Amino acid sequence: MQPHYNTPMPSANDDIPALAASIRRDRVERARRMTFAQKFYAGGDLFDAACEVTKAGIRHQHPDFTESQVLAELRRRLALQESRELRNLTQRLAP
């Protein structure tokens, strides 16, 4: 049997969408089984994880920043987001 040189080889990337869908289904099922208290505490954990990711991004953007400068930038970004959310809320509530 001769090799088929024009046949594309399957890529590892072909499995990524199926794997991502499987992981999402698993996470949804685990979340459904959580109690209210577990979900409540998970919110804080998610916020902490998001802050860590954001701080890593700040360090990448500003490799010369000290840890206190990284934290100050994180606080600035959080305050900016909070002000945007408040502005949007007041616009929706305005008559």
N, C-alpha and C positions, 0 to 999 in steps of 0.2 A: 504494500500500500504506500502510495506516495504522500509526502506531507503536503498539507494545504497552506501554502505561504500567504495566500490572500485572505484567509480566514482570521478575523481579529481574535486575539487572545482575550479571555475574560480578565477583567481588571478587578483588583480588590475593591476599587471604588464602586463597582456594580452592586455590592452587598450593603453599602452604607445606608441607603434609604430604608431598606428592609430592617436593618439593625436598629436604626434610629426609631422607626415605628414600633419595634418590639420593646425598646427601652422605654418609650413614652407610655405604651400600654401598661408596662410593669409599674411605672411610677404612678400612673393614675389609679391602678388597682390598690397599690399600697396606701395612697392618700385616702381612698375611699374607706379603707379599713381603720384609719386613724380615728381616735376619739377627738372630741372638740378640744380638750386640753392639749393633746399632742399637736394638733394643727395650730393652736394658739402659740405654743412654744416654737414650733417650726418657723413661724413668721419671723421671730427674732433671729433665729439661726440663719435664715435666708438673707436678712438684712446685713448681718455680720459678714456673711460670705460675699455679698455684693460690695460691701465696703472694702474687703480685702482685695477683690478683683480691681476695684477702682483705684486703690492705693498702688497696686502693681502697675496699672496703666499710667498713673502719675509719675511713678519712679522711672518708667520707660520714657515718658515724654520729657522728664526733667531729671536726668541721672545725677546732676549736681546738687539736687535738693537734699537737705538733711531730713531726718525723720520728723522733726517738728514742722518743717516746711511742707512735707507731704501731708501731715495731719491738718495743717492750716488750709491747704488747697482742697482737701476732702471736705472740710467744714464749709468752705466757700461754695463748693459745688452743691452740697446738700442744702445750704441756705438759698442758693439760686433756684434749685428745683422746688423748694418749699414755697418761695415767693411766686413762682410760675403757677403752682397748683392753687395757691390762694387767689391769685388774679383770675384764673379760669373759673374757680368756684364763684367768686363774686360776680363775674360776668354772666354766669348761668342763672344766678339768683336775682339779678337785677330785673326790674319790671320792663 
